[in-house]
Amino acid sequence: MLWEIVKAYFYTIIVCSIILFSTTFLLEYLAGRIFIQAANLMISCAILYATFWFEGDKEKNYVQFGRIEPDLNWGLKAGLVGMFIPMITMLLLIAAIVTKLPDFIVYYKLINPHINMLINIFIPSLDPSQISFVNIILTAALYLYVPISCGLGYQLGYRRISLSEKMVYVDKNKKNAKKK
């Protein structure tokens, strides 16, 4: 469980870093920042969703053959464990704010490329004295996409419902019915 979430989370960070740094020319425009954030968040959710969809599908097979007992909340539990990684960085951010180290705020934003633009909304300044407790709580709440994506992916994988198939493949019967 832990290895899958760590691997997916770090893969997300790498892909989102590449997107963020390759599209820096868009950062001066509001629409560009919205585009970068939307792309990074969609990719982050998709990577976590896909990882746990396959885990749910695999677990369904194990349950069918009596190897394990069903646990439909496993994806949510794994996602909550997966929030451990960003919460470590959040604790370091709090320590940097308390000790008045503005440099770590820059590092914090860079090691969280998947929600970088949203972090900039809640922590716009590099001055630690201007960051309130409410801003820290709102920034921590941004990481809730991790258990939501993992839980949803696992549930749909367990039930063998594929969102990608529903979006990509068109049922020929429905297509013919629309023509008539």
Secondary structure in CASP SS format (residue, H / E / C, confidence):
PFRMAT SS
TARGET T0000
AUTHOR 0000-0000-0000
METHOD secondary structure of the structure
MODEL  1
M C 1.00
L H 1.00
W H 1.00
E H 1.00
I H 1.00
V H 1.00
K H 1.00
A H 1.00
Y H 1.00
F H 1.00
Y H 1.00
T H 1.00
I H 1.00
I H 1.00
V H 1.00
C H 1.00
S H 1.00
I H 1.00
I H 1.00
L H 1.00
F H 1.00
S H 1.00
T C 1.00
T H 1.00
F H 1.00
L H 1.00
L C 1.00
E C 1.00
Y C 1.00
L H 1.00
A H 1.00
G H 1.00
R H 1.00
I H 1.00
F H 1.00
I H 1.00
Q H 1.00
A H 1.00
A H 1.00
N H 1.00
L H 1.00
M H 1.00
I H 1.00
S H 1.00
C H 1.00
A H 1.00
I H 1.00
L H 1.00
Y H 1.00
A H 1.00
T H 1.00
F H 1.00
W H 1.00
F H 1.00
E H 1.00
G H 1.00
D H 1.00
K H 1.00
E H 1.00
K H 1.00
N H 1.00
Y H 1.00
V H 1.00
Q H 1.00
F C 1.00
G C 1.00
R C 1.00
I C 1.00
E C 1.00
P C 1.00
D C 1.00
L C 1.00
N C 1.00
W H 1.00
G H 1.00
L H 1.00
K H 1.00
A H 1.00
G H 1.00
L H 1.00
V H 1.00
G H 1.00
M C 1.00
F H 1.00
I H 1.00
P H 1.00
M H 1.00
I H 1.00
T H 1.00
M H 1.00
L H 1.00
L H 1.00
L H 1.00
I H 1.00
A H 1.00
A H 1.00
I H 1.00
V H 1.00
T C 1.00
K C 1.00
L C 1.00
P H 1.00
D H 1.00
F H 1.00
I H 1.00
V H 1.00
Y H 1.00
Y H 1.00
K H 1.00
L H 1.00
I C 1.00
N C 1.00
P H 1.00
H H 1.00
I H 1.00
N H 1.00
M H 1.00
L H 1.00
I H 1.00
N H 1.00
I H 1.00
F H 1.00
I C 1.00
P C 1.00
S C 1.00
L C 1.00
D C 1.00
P H 1.00
S H 1.00
Q H 1.00
I C 1.00
S C 1.00
F H 1.00
V H 1.00
N H 1.00
I H 1.00
I H 1.00
L H 1.00
T H 1.00
A H 1.00
A H 1.00
L H 1.00
Y H 1.00
L H 1.00
Y H 1.00
V H 1.00
P H 1.00
I H 1.00
S H 1.00
C H 1.00
G H 1.00
L H 1.00
G H 1.00
Y H 1.00
Q H 1.00
L H 1.00
G H 1.00
Y H 1.00
R C 1.00
R C 1.00
I C 1.00
S C 1.00
L H 1.00
S H 1.00
E H 1.00
K H 1.00
M H 1.00
V H 1.00
Y C 1.00
V C 1.00
D C 1.00
K H 1.00
N H 1.00
K H 1.00
K H 1.00
N H 1.00
A H 1.00
K H 1.00
K H 1.00
K C 1.00
END
